[in-house]
Amino acid sequence: MITGFVNVEFEPIIPLSIHRADGKVFTQDAIVDTGFNGWLSLPPDSIAELNLKWKRRGRAILGDGSECVFNVYEVVVVWDDTLLTIPVDEADAEPLVGMSLMEGYQLTMQVFEGGQVELRKITV
């Protein structure tokens, strides 16, 4: 199970352990974003600090209908005690955890400042 908290802005936050290219582990809080169907997004400065491997260019339609082109990198994260290699989208915004990373999990949260956020693996 993955746990986090709801911050003062009512954003669900979970901690992520991200492996840098040199093997060191970097901890980053990320916002759970059910409107983002990707895996993970990180800002350019975090991508540079982690020295992530560039994979390709990506394209997305944003909520306002505009199109965005961005770089896609590869990163290793610890997800529910498992190492996963996933794509990470470069975005000049707060780190986001998207629906692709949460696939197969149940998301519950207490929507008040300090409320608990839980991602629990579902077995079907």
Contact map, one row per residue, 1 for C-alpha under 8 A:
1110000000000000000000000000000000000000000000000000000000000000000000000000000100000000000000000000000000000000000001111000
1111000000000100000000000000000000000000000000000000000000000000000000000000001100000000000000000000000000000000000001110000
1111100000000110000000000000000000000000000000000000000000000000000000000000000000000000000000000000000000000000000111100000
0111110000011110000000000000000000000000000000000000000000000000000000000000000000000000000000000000000000000000000111000000
0011111000011100000000000000000000000000000000000000000000000000000000000000000000000000000000000000000000001000111110000000
0001111111111000000000000000000000000000000000000000000000000000000000000000000000000000000000000000000000001111111110000000
0000111111111000000000000000000000000000000000000000000000000000000000000000000000000000000000000000000000000001111000000000
0000011111100000000000000000000000000000000000000000000000000000000000000000000000000000000000000000000000000001110000000000
0000011111100000000000000000000000000000000000000000000000000000000000000000000000000000000000000000000000000000100000000000
0000011111110000000000000000000000000000000000000000000000000000000000000000000000000000000000000000000000000011100000000000
0000011111111000000000000000001100000000000000000000000000000000000000000000000000000000000000000000000000000000000000000000
0001111001111100000000000000001100000000000000000000000000000000000000000000000000000000000000000000000000001000000010000000
0001111000111110000000000000111100000000000000000000000000000000000000000000000000000000000000000000000000000000000010000000
0111100000011111000000000000111100000000000000000000000000000000000000000000000000000000000000000000000000000000000010000000
0011000000001111100000000011110000000000000000000000000000000000000000000000000000000000000000000000000000000000000000000000
0000000000000111110000000011110000000000000000000000000000000000000000000000111000000000000000000000000000000000000000000000
0000000000000011111000001111000000000000000000000000000000000000000000000000111000000000000000000000000000000000000000000000
0000000000000001111100001111000000000000000000000000000000000000000000000011110000000000000000000000000000000000000000000000
0000000000000000111111111100000000000000000000000100000000000000000000000011100000000000000000000000000000000000000000000000
0000000000000000011111111100000000000000000000000111000000000000000000000011000000000000000000000000000000000000000000000000
0000000000000000001111110000000000000000000000000111000000000000000000000000000000000000000000000000000000000000000000000000
0000000000000000001111110000000000000000000000000000000000000000000000000000000000000000000000000000000000000000000000000000
0000000000000000001111111000000000000000000000000000000000000000000000000000000000000000000000000000000000000000000000000000
0000000000000000001111111100000000000000000000000000000000000000000000000000000000000000000000000000000000000000000000000000
0000000000000000111100111110000000000000000000000000000000000000000000000000000000000000000000000000000000000000000000000000
0000000000000000111100011111000000000000000000000000000000000000000000000000000000000000000000000000000000000000000000000000
0000000000000011110000001111100000000000000000000000000000000000000000000000000000000000000000000000000000000000000000000000
0000000000000011110000000111110000000000000000000000000000000000000000000000000000000000000000000000000000000000000000000000
0000000000001111000000000011111000000000000000000000000000000000000000000000000000000000000000100000000000000000000000000000
0000000000001111000000000001111100000000000000000000000000000000000000000000000000000000000001111000000000000000000000000000
0000000000111100000000000000111110000000000000000000000000000000000000000000000000000000000001111000000000000000000000000000
0000000000111100000000000000011111000000000000000000000000000000000000000000000000000000000000011100000000000000000000000000
0000000000000000000000000000001111110000000000000000000000000000000000000000000000000000000000011110000000000000000000000000
0000000000000000000000000000000111111000000000000000000000000000000000000000000000000000000000000110000000000000000000000000
0000000000000000000000000000000011111000000000000000000000000000000000000000000000000000000000000110000000000000000000000000
0000000000000000000000000000000011111100000000000000000000000000000000000000000000000000000000011110000000000000000000000000
0000000000000000000000000000000001111110000000000000000000000000000000000000000000000000000000000111000000000000000000000000
0000000000000000000000000000000000011111100000000000000000000000000000000000000000000000100000001111100000000000000000000000
0000000000000000000000000000000000001111100000000000000000000000000000000000000000000111100000001111110000000000000000000000
0000000000000000000000000000000000000111110000000000000000000000000000000000000000000111100000111100100000000000000000000000
0000000000000000000000000000000000000111111000000000000000000000000000000000000000000001111001111100000000000000000000000000
0000000000000000000000000000000000000001111101100000000000000000000000000000000000000001111111110000000000000000000000000000
0000000000000000000000000000000000000000111111100000000000000000000000000000000000000000011111100000000000000000000000000000
0000000000000000000000000000000000000000011111110000000000000000000000000000000000000000011100000000000000000000000000000000
0000000000000000000000000000000000000000001111111000000000000000000000000000000000000000000000000000000000000000000000000000
0000000000000000000000000000000000000000011111111100000000000000000000000000000000000000000000000000000000000000000000000000
0000000000000000000000000000000000000000011111111111000000000000000000000000000000000000010000000000000000000000000000000000
0000000000000000000000000000000000000000000111111111000000000000000000000000000000000000000000000000000000000000000000000000
0000000000000000000000000000000000000000000011111110000000000000000000000000000000000000000000000000000000000000000000000000
0000000000000000001110000000000000000000000001111111000000000000000000000000000000000000000000000000000000000000000000000000
0000000000000000000110000000000000000000000000111111100000000000000000000000000000000000000000000000000000000000000000000000
0000000000000000000110000000000000000000000000110111110000000000000000001110000000000000000000000000000000000000000000000000
0000000000000000000000000000000000000000000000000011111000000000000000001110000000000000000000000000000000000000000000000000
0000000000000000000000000000000000000000000000000001111100000000000000111100000000000000000000000000000000000000000000000000
0000000000000000000000000000000000000000000000000000111110000000000000111100000000000000000000000000000000000000000000000000
0000000000000000000000000000000000000000000000000000011111000000000000111000000000000000000000000000000000000000000000000000
0000000000000000000000000000000000000000000000000000001111100000000011110000000000000000000000000000000000000000000000000000
0000000000000000000000000000000000000000000000000000000111110000000011110000000000000000100000000000000000000000000000000000
0000000000000000000000000000000000000000000000000000000011111000001111000000000000000000000000000000000000000000000000000000
0000000000000000000000000000000000000000000000000000000001111100001110000000000000000000000000000000000000000000000000000000
0000000000000000000000000000000000000000000000000000000000111110111100000000000000000000000000000000000000000000000000000000
0000000000000000000000000000000000000000000000000000000000011111111100000000000000000000000000000000000000000000000000000000
0000000000000000000000000000000000000000000000000000000000001111110000000000000000000000000000000000000000000000000000000000
0000000000000000000000000000000000000000000000000000000000000111110000000000000000000000000000000000000000000000000000000000
0000000000000000000000000000000000000000000000000000000000001111111000000000000000000000000000000000000000000000000000000000
0000000000000000000000000000000000000000000000000000000000001111111100000000000000000000000000000000000000000000000000000000
0000000000000000000000000000000000000000000000000000000000111100111110000000000000000000000000000000000000000000000000000000
0000000000000000000000000000000000000000000000000000000000111100011111000000000000000000000000000000000000000000000000000000
0000000000000000000000000000000000000000000000000000000011110000001111100000000000000000000000000000000000000000000000000000
0000000000000000000000000000000000000000000000000000000011100000000111110000000000000000111000000000000000000000000000000000
0000000000000000000000000000000000000000000000000000011111000000000011111000000000000000110000000000000000000000000000000000
0000000000000000000000000000000000000000000000000000011111000000000001111100000000000011110000000000000000000000000000000000
0000000000000000000000000000000000000000000000000001111100000000000000111110000000000011110000000000000000000000000000000000
0000000000000000000000000000000000000000000000000001111000000000000000011111000000001111000000000000000000000000000000000000
0000000000000000011100000000000000000000000000000001100000000000000000001111100000001111000000000000000000000000000000000000
0000000000000000011100000000000000000000000000000000000000000000000000000111110000111100000000000000000000000000000000000000
0000000000000001111000000000000000000000000000000000000000000000000000000011111000111100000000000000000000000000000000000000
0000000000000001110000000000000000000000000000000000000000000000000000000001111111110000000000000000000000000000000000000000
0100000000000001100000000000000000000000000000000000000000000000000000000000111111110000000000000000000000000000000000000000
1100000000000000000000000000000000000000000000000000000000000000000000000000011111000000000000000000000000000000000000000000
0000000000000000000000000000000000000000000000000000000000000000000000000000011111100000000000000000000000000000000000000000
0000000000000000000000000000000000000000000000000000000000000000000000000000011111110000000000000000000000000000000000000000
0000000000000000000000000000000000000000000000000000000000000000000000000001111011111000000000000000000000000000000000000000
0000000000000000000000000000000000000000000000000000000000000000000000000001111001111100000000000000000000000000000000000000
0000000000000000000000000000000000000000000000000000000000000000000000000111100000111110000000000000000000000000000000000000
0000000000000000000000000000000000000011000000000000000000000000000000000111100000011111000000000000000000000000000000000000
0000000000000000000000000000000000000011000000000000000000000000000000011110000000001111100000000000000000000000000000000000
0000000000000000000000000000000000000011110000000000000000000000000000011110000000000111110000000000000000000000000000000000
0000000000000000000000000000000000000111110000000000000001000000000001111000000000000011111000000000000000000000000000000000
0000000000000000000000000000000000000000111100100000000000000000000001111000000000000001111100000000000000000000000000000000
0000000000000000000000000000000000000000111100000000000000000000000001000000000000000000111111000000000000000000000000000000
0000000000000000000000000000000000000000011100000000000000000000000000000000000000000000011111000000000000000000000000000000
0000000000000000000000000000000000000000011000000000000000000000000000000000000000000000001111100000000000000000000000000000
0000000000000000000000000000011000000000111000000000000000000000000000000000000000000000001111110000000000000000000000000000
0000000000000000000000000000111000000001111000000000000000000000000000000000000000000000000011111000000000000000000000000000
0000000000000000000000000000011110010001110000000000000000000000000000000000000000000000000001111100000000000000000000000000
0000000000000000000000000000011110010111100000000000000000000000000000000000000000000000000000111110110000000000000000000000
0000000000000000000000000000000111111111100000000000000000000000000000000000000000000000000000011111110000000000000000000000
0000000000000000000000000000000011111110000000000000000000000000000000000000000000000000000000001111111000000000000000000000
0000000000000000000000000000000000001110000000000000000000000000000000000000000000000000000000000111111000000000000000000000
0000000000000000000000000000000000000111000000000000000000000000000000000000000000000000000000001111111000000000000000000000
0000000000000000000000000000000000000010000000000000000000000000000000000000000000000000000000001111111110000000000000100000
0000000000000000000000000000000000000000000000000000000000000000000000000000000000000000000000000011111110000000000000000000
0000000000000000000000000000000000000000000000000000000000000000000000000000000000000000000000000000011111000000000000001110
0000000000000000000000000000000000000000000000000000000000000000000000000000000000000000000000000000011111100000000000111100
0000000000000000000000000000000000000000000000000000000000000000000000000000000000000000000000000000000111110000000001111100
0000000000000000000000000000000000000000000000000000000000000000000000000000000000000000000000000000000011111000000011110000
0000000000000000000000000000000000000000000000000000000000000000000000000000000000000000000000000000000001111100000011100000
0000110000010000000000000000000000000000000000000000000000000000000000000000000000000000000000000000000000111110001111000000
0000010000000000000000000000000000000000000000000000000000000000000000000000000000000000000000000000000000011111001110000000
0000010001000000000000000000000000000000000000000000000000000000000000000000000000000000000000000000000000001111101000000000
0000011101000000000000000000000000000000000000000000000000000000000000000000000000000000000000000000000000000111111000000000
0000111111000000000000000000000000000000000000000000000000000000000000000000000000000000000000000000000000000011111000000000
0000111100000000000000000000000000000000000000000000000000000000000000000000000000000000000000000000000000000001111100000000
0000111000000000000000000000000000000000000000000000000000000000000000000000000000000000000000000000000000001111111110000000
0011110000000000000000000000000000000000000000000000000000000000000000000000000000000000000000000000000000001100011111000000
0011110000011100000000000000000000000000000000000000000000000000000000000000000000000000000000000000000000111100001111100000
1111000000000000000000000000000000000000000000000000000000000000000000000000000000000000000000000000000001111000000111110000
1110000000000000000000000000000000000000000000000000000000000000000000000000000000000000000000000000010011110000000011111000
1100000000000000000000000000000000000000000000000000000000000000000000000000000000000000000000000000000011100000000001111100
1000000000000000000000000000000000000000000000000000000000000000000000000000000000000000000000000000000111000000000000111110
0000000000000000000000000000000000000000000000000000000000000000000000000000000000000000000000000000000111000000000000011111
0000000000000000000000000000000000000000000000000000000000000000000000000000000000000000000000000000000100000000000000001111
0000000000000000000000000000000000000000000000000000000000000000000000000000000000000000000000000000000000000000000000000111
